[in-house]
Amino acid sequence: MKEKIKGLLAGLIYKVIVLLTLGQISPLLGAGAIIEQDGKILLIDRSDGLGYTVPGGIVRSRETVEQCVLREVREETGYEIHITGLVGVYSSPKRDPRFRAVAIAYKGSIVSGSQHGSGEGEPCWRSPEEVFGRMAFDCETMLKDYLSGQQRLS
C-alpha cells in the first residue's frame, strides 16, 4: 500500500510541475536490468499490485544511469550485478501511467549477493510465459526485445 501511495504522489507532483512549467520539463529518467538465469528472468512482483517489473527505478540527480541500475537491483533484489549489454531505450509517452518517464533497459548478470525483497515488492524468478500479460508499465516490451535480441532505440 505504501508503494502505491508513493507512486500516486509522485505522479501528482510531476503533473503539478508540468503545469507550472507549461510543459517545459524533461521526462523522468529510469533504468533497469534484465537478468536471466537457467531460462528464468529475475523480476519484482510489485507490492502495489501493478504486476511484475524488471528491477530498476528512477535515476537520482548525482548518479549515472549505470550507477542507478546497480543500486536499484541491489536494493530491490539483494544481488550485485555486472552490466553486460543494452536492451534498449523506451520513450513512449504512455509507458508509465504515473508520470512521463523514459527508461533504459540493460542486460545484467549476477556477481554476488543473496535474494531479499524491498518495499517495491518481492524478487522472483519466472519464465517469460508465466508473466506475459501480467507485467507493469512496458516491461513486457522490454522482455520481448531482450528475448528476440532486438535492441530498441525509441
N, C-alpha and C positions, 0 to 999 in steps of 0.2 A: 504494500500500500504506500509506503514511504517513497519508493522509486516512482510510482505512478504520479504522486503529488509533485515530486521534483520535476518530472517531465512536463507536467501541465504548467507549473510555474515558470519553467524555463521558456516554454512556448509562448506564454502570455507576456513575459518580459521582453522576449525578442520581438514580438508583434508591436509592443509599445515603442521600442527603439526604431523599428521600421517606420512607424507613423511619425515619430519625432524627427527623423532624418529624411522624411519624404521619400522613403525607399532607397536612399543612397547609402546603404550599408552592405558590406560583403556578407555572403553566407558564412555560417559557422563551418569550421573545418574539422572533420573527423577522420579517424584512421582505425583500421582493424586488421586482423590476420586470420587467414585460413590455414589451419594446421591439420594435416591428415596423418593418420597412423593406422596401419592394418585395415585400410579400407573404410575407416570411420573418421568423421570430422569432429574436431573439438568445437562445441557450441555452448552458448549460455541459454539455459531455459529461464527466461526473464521473469523476475518476481512481480512485474507489473501486469503480467498476463498477456502481453502482446505477442508472445511466441518465442521462437528460437532466433538468436542472432550469433554472428561471429563475434569473438571477443574484441572489444575496441571501445573507443569513445572520442570525446572532443579534445582537440589539441589545446594545451594550455599556452598562455602568452609567452612563456620563456622556455619552451621546448621545441625541438624539431618534430616533424611528423613521425620520424622513425623512433625518437625517444618516447613519443606518445604511445605508439604501438607496443613497445617493450613494457612500458609502465602499465598500460591498461590490461594487457594479457596477464602480467604478474598479479595485478590487483584482483582481477576477476576470476582467475583460474589457479593461481599459485605456481604457475610454470614460468621459468625463464626461457626465452626463445631466441633463436637466431633468425633474422630475416633472410629469406633465400630467393626472393623474387617479387615481382609486381603482378598482381591480378588485374588491377585496373583503377580507373578514376570514374566515380559515379556522381553525376551532377544534375540529375533530373530534378526540376523544381518541386516535384511531389514525392521525392524519395523518402522523406521523413515527415510524417503528418504533424509533428510538434512544432517544427521551425524549419527555415531554409538552411540546408546543410549540404555540403559536398563531402564525399568520403573517398579515401584512398585505401584500397584493399591490397594487402601484401600476402605473400606465401611465407610460411614460417615453419621451423622445426624446433622441437623441444630440446633444450640443452640440459636443464636440471629443474628441480623443484618437486613439490608434491601437491596434488589437486586439493583445492578448497574453494568454497563459494564466497560470495560477497553480497552486499546489498542489492547489486544488479540482478543476481539470480544464482542458479547452481550450474556449474560446468558439467557437461556430459559429453559422451562420445556417441554419435549417432551416424548411421548410414544415411546418405542423401535421400534415399527412398522413404525413410522414416519421417523426415521433416519437410519434404516438399509439400507446399500448400499450408504450412504451419509456421512460416518464418516471418519475422517482423521487418519493416522497412523494405529495402531492396536487397536484403541478404540472400534471398533465393537467386536473384540475378547474379550476384557475386559468386555464389557457389556453382551455378551452372557455367559461368565463364571459366572458373577455376577448373572444373571437371572437363570442359571441352578444350582447354588450353588456349582459349581466346583471350587476348588482352584488350580490355575495353578502355577507350580513351574519350569517353563522353559522359 
